[in-house]
Amino acid sequence: MRLLDRLVVCLYVALAALPVIAMLRGWRDHRLDGAVPAPPRPALALAAVRSEDYQGKFAAWFDVAHGLRSWEIWIDNTMLYHAFGDTRFGSHVVVGGDGVAFEQDDISYFNKSGTELPADGAFDALAGRIAALQRRLARDHRALVPMFVPSKTTIYPDAVPAEWTRALGSPRPSTERVYLAMKRALDAHGVAYVDGIALLQARPEPRDVLWGPSARHFSEYAACLCTREVVGRYAELTGRPAFDYPCQVALQKADRRQRDLDLFRLLNAWRTRHDMIQRASRHDPLPAPLPADRPDGAPSALWIASSFGWVTMDDAAASRRFGQLHLDYYHSSVHPQGSYWQFNAAQRDATWRSVFLTRDVYILELLETYLEPGYFGAAAIDAISAELGP
């Protein structure tokens, strides 16, 4: 064997052994955002080895736990990003034009057609249940306000890469059979709602003020504009006085931890295109700080929402114009503002009733990316309706 061949073999063996050596030596790895924790290391047992159960679990553990894994991912991601303008297979992030990043679910929604979409009339029953609860709450001078939230592809359709775009015409089938179909169903049942999609599309500000190119969610300023419309519907439905909800955009320098950079962080690559800007909102003039319990004129609120609910709830808290604030996250876990956990949404006990049956305003998020007749908000509507009665 030639000397060069021997050197190549030695180098290959050294590189193959390096992750194991790094793990055994406890070498420090690189930062990795969005990483899934490693599964527990399986216990070695003869029966598990003979059934090959141990081998599979050990491979799954080692794939996540081996040393220098984060460095491997960053190097691989950087090469893919700069050589091909792409992310690795299985990534949740799609790199679009002009440095705009998309979550894979939004790309999928953008390209749905045919049987992938709800059938005609599929939203009618859901709209009827929403209408019934809206009327029931209005009798108690409380409000249920559905609020449409756009997919990022609706705000940046031209930035979706050609290789990720099916030729489906305009409007896209998903727009026609999800967003517009749900609007028609709500209108038919006389439901008052906030159309955050039309609102943001009609705004005069540059769209990157409303939704950062590197962000999964719309900006705090966009959330403020939508919440201001919710305040108006609340006054109309309850007969209570409307209150001022000013929205002023505040562009400020961000660090990588800000939510406007969450998709940038998930790229886990060097020298990617992004802007270090936080698109915040101000509510000047601010009222005096509110006590913890509900004062007159400061409604308590429950968001039934996806992760977009964190943005709108945080903006509401910053406004100092609401009382107690809670988020029913995917109708799974319930979180008071400022906390990441309080209780499970399925428990239906006294704690559940103290939140779900007592709010002054319920904001039902209709995020078009995930909107379907049986989406998570429907279960929350049904649970509240069952407890309150007709």
N, C-alpha and C positions, 0 to 999 in steps of 0.2 A: 504493500500500500504506500502510495506517495506521501511525503511529509505533509503536503497541503491537505490531502484527504484526511490524514490523522488529526490534523489541527481542527478541521471542520467538524469531525466526529466529536472531538473533545469539547469544542465550543457548544455543539448541540446538546451533549449530555449535561454540560454545566448549566445551560439555560433551562433545560428540562428540570434539573434538580433545584434550581434557584428558588422557586416558590415554596418547596418543602423546607429548604434551609431557612428561608425568611420566616416561615411559620414557626419552626422549631426555635429559632433564635429570637423571635419576637420583634423583628424589625418593624419600624414604624411605616405604615402605608400612607398613600395619598388620600386626601379628602374625596368622598364620593357622595353625591347628592342623590336622593331617591332610592337608596339601596335597600334591598329586602334583607332582613336579618337572616343569618345562617340558621338552618334547622339544627336541632341538637345532634351531637355526634352519637351514632348508634352504638350500643353496647355489643361487644364481640361475644357471640355465642355460636356453638357448633351447629345447632339446629337452624339458626338464621343463615349461617354460611351455606349449609347444605341446600336450603330452599332458595338461595340467592337473594333473599330479602336483605341481608346485611350488605351485600355488594352494592345494590342499588341505592340504599340509604347512605352508605359511606361515600359513594360517588357524588350524590346530591349535596352532602355536607361539605366535602372537599372542594367542590366547584365554587362554593361561596366563601369558604373559610381559609383557603390556601393563601399563603403570603404573597404580597405585591400584586394582589388581584386588582386593586384600584388603579395602580400604575398601568397595568395591562390595558384596562378599560379606557383610561384617558389617552394612552398612545394610540390605540385602535380607533377610538372616536375622532381624535384629531386628524388622523390620516384620512378617514372617510369624509370628514367635513370639508377639508381643504382640497382633497383630490377629486371628490365626486359631489360635493355640496349635499351630502346625505347623512343619515344616521344609520346605525347598524340594524339588522333585522330584529324585529321584536321591540324596537324602541317605541315609546309612547309619543315621541316628538318627531314632527315632520318639518324639515327646513323648507320654507317658502321663499318667494321673491322678496328682494329688498330687505333681507334679514328678518322677515316675519316668521315666527315659529308657531306651529299649530299642534294642538293635542290630537292624537290619532282618532279619537272618538268624533271630533268635529269634521275631520276629513271623511270619515265613514258616513256621517249624516249628510254631508254635502253631495255624496255620490249615490245615495240610495235611490232606488226606483222600483217600480213594479210591486211584486209581493213583499218586498222588504219594507214597504210603507203601509200605514193603516188604510183599511178599506174606506170607501165613501160612507159617511154617516157614523164612523166608528167612535167619534167623540161626543155624539149626542147624549148618550146616557150619562157620561161624566159631567158634561155641562149642566145637565138637569140636576144632578146632585149638588153641584157647586151653587147653582141658583137657589135651591131649596135652603141650603145652609146660610147663604148670604141673606135671604129674607128672614130666616129664623133669628140670626144674630141682630139684624137691624131692629127687630122688635124690642131688643134690650139696649138699643142705642150703642151697638157694637158693630164691627165691620169685618167682613172677609173680602180681601182685595186680591184677586188673581193678578199676577204681574208677568208678562212675557219678558224673557231674557234671551238675547240672540246667541247663536253660535258664533264663534270668531270668524268662521268662513263667511258668514252673512255680512260682516263688517269689512273683511278683507278678501272678497271673492277673487279679485285679480291677482292676489299674491299666492293662491294655491298653485303649486307646481303643475305643469302640463302633464307630467307622468302620473299625477295623482288626481287628474280631472277627467271624468267621463263626459262625453259630449251629450248632454241631456237638455240643452236649450235653456231658455230663461222665460219665466221663473223656473228654478230648479224644481223637480218633482217633490223633493222634501219640503220646499217652501210652500208649495200648493197643497200638499196633502197632510202636512203637519201644522205649521204655523197658521196659514190662512184657513185651513179646515177647522182648527180649534177656534179661531176668531169667529167664523160663521156660526159655529155651534153656540158659543157664548152669546153672540148677538141674538140668535133665535130664542134664547131663553131669558133675554133681558138682563144679563149679568153686567154689572159695572166692573171694569177692569182697567189696568194700566198696560198700554202697549209699549213696553220698553224698546222693542225692536224698531218700530216706526219712529219713536222719539229719538233714538240715537242716530238712526239713518238720516234724520232731517236736521240734526244739529249743525250749526255753522262752523264749529271748531274743527281743526284737523282731526282726522280719526285717530291718530296716534295719541291725542290727548284723552280720548275716550277709552282707548284700549291700547296698551303698550305693545309694541311689536314682539317683545319677549315674554309677554304675560299670558297665562292661561285664562285669567278672569278679566272682566272689564275693570276700569280704574275706579278709585274711590270717588272721583268727580262724576263719572257716569252713574255710579251707584247713588250719589246724592241727587242727581237729576231725576232718576227713577223714583226714589223715595219721596221726593217733593210731590210727584204726581200721586203717590199713594196717600199722602197727607190730604190732598184734595178730594180723593175718592172717600176717604174716611169721613171727612166733614159732610159730604153729600149723603152718605149712607146712614150716618148716625144722627144728623141734625145738630151735632155739636159744632161750636165755632171752629172755623179753620184757624190754623196758626202758621206763622211765618216760618219758612224753611229755606233760608238763603243758601245758594251754592256758588262758591267762587273757586275757580281752579287754582291750584298751588303746585307749580312745578318746582321740584327741589332735588338736590343731589341724593342719590340712593346708594346704599351698599347692597351687596349681593344677596342679603337676607330678605330684602323687600319683596312683596308678592308680585310687583310689576316685573320681576326678573325670574319668576319661578321656572319657566320653560328654558330659559338660558341656563339655569343651574342644572337642569336635567340633561343638558347636552354633555356635561362632564368632558369638555374639550377645551384646548387652549386656543386663544386668539379668535374667538367666534365673534360675529357681528351682534352687537347689543348696545343699548344706551343705558347709562347709569342715571336714569331719571325716575323719580317717584312722582306719580300723577295723583296728588292728594287733593282734598277739598277743604275749604274753610267755610265756616258758618257765621261769620261776623255780621252783626254783633251777637256775641254769645250771651244767653241768659245766665242768671245765677245758677250755680250747681244745684242739682235736684237732690232731695233726700232719697233714701233707698226705697221707701214705699211710694205708692202712686199719689202725687199731688194733683189737685184739680187742674185740668187742662193739659196734663202730661200723660198721654195714653201708654199703657203697657202694650207690648207687642210680642208676637210669636211668628218667626219666620219658619215656614215649612219649605225647606229649600235644600239645594245641593251646596257645594262649597262656595258658590256665589253668595250664599246667605251670610257667610262670614264678612264679606266686603260690605254688604248693605247694612248689616247689624252694627258693625264697627263704625260705619259712617253715622248711623242714627245715634250711637252712644256719644260720638264726638260732637254732635249737634246740641246735646243737652236739652233736647226737646221731647224726650220720651221718658217714661218711667221704667219699669222693669222690662228687660229684653231677654228673650230666649230664642234659640235656634233648634228646631227639630230637624236634625241632619239626616236626610234621606229617610225620614220616619224610622230611624234606627236608634240613634242616641240623641239625648236632649242636653243642651249646653246653655247655661246662663252667660250673658255677655262677660267676657274677660276670663272665662273658664273653659276647659276642654272636656268637661264631663259633669253631669249631674245624675242622670238616670236613663234607663232603657225605655224607649218609646213604647214598647209592647207591654209594659208591666201593668198598666191600667189600675193603679192603686190610688190612695189619697194624694200622694205626691204628684202623680200624673194628672189627677183632676185639678189640683191647685194651679197647674200651669195651663193645661189644654182647655179647661172650661171657663177660665176667668179673664182672658186677655181682652183688651179693648179693641185691638186690631190684629187680624191674622193676615199675613202676607203669604199667599200661595204662589210660589215660584213656578212659572211655566217655561222652563229652559228648553228651547226647541230641540236641542241635541238629543235629549232623553225623553221627550214628550211622546207618550203613547197612552191609549185608553186605560191601561192598568199601571201607570207609572206610580212612583212612591207617594206622591201627594194624594192620590185617590184613597189610599188606606187611611191617611190622616183625616181626610174629610169624612169618611165613613165612620171612623171611631168617634169623632167629635159629635157628629149628627146622632149617632146611636145613644150617646150619653145625654145630649140636650133634649132629644125627642122632637116631635113635629112642632 
